[in-house]
Every structure is written in structure tokens, then in C-alpha cells.
């Protein structure tokens, strides 16, 4: 999928729409996410720590199948152990 010249809302909508939910909770999350994206609300953080309140984050689940473990990192500001990831902020180049 070429995304360079596409509207970010359309890209996210298309990616979320093709996910096959495995249970009712995932189906609900997909429905609410699609509603949020289709509302035209800002997708990316524009100011720290969390403006807008709802914004996209990217996480990667790194699995060690042999050990049956998942890599988690200590997110100091959140006070949580999370999969590694980042927040795309408006104006930042990736």
C-alpha cells in the first residue's frame, strides 16, 4: 500500500477495517476506533503530554516463541510495562 499521498484518516481507516476481530471486545474496539477515525478528529499528538486526549500510538509485540515470552519495556512516565513503541507527533519526521 502506497500511503505517501493519501489522507492519514483514509490510511488508518483501511488498516483498521481489514483486521478480523477475534472476540466481541475486539469487535467493539474496532467499531469505536473506526467511528473515531471517520469523525475527522486529529489522529496525531500535537502537544505533550496528551493533546489531543485520543491519538495514535504504535506498538510492536516482540515474541520469543522458544521461551514463550513477550518483550516489555518500563514506560517511566506511564508507570507501566508496555510493548515497545512510539507516538507520532505532528511535525516530527520519522
Secondary structure, 3 states (H helix, E strand, C coil): CCCCCCCHHHHHHHHHHCCCCCCHHHHHHHHHHHHHHHCCCCCCECECCCECCCCCEEECCCEECCCCEECCEEECCCCEEECCEEECECCCCC
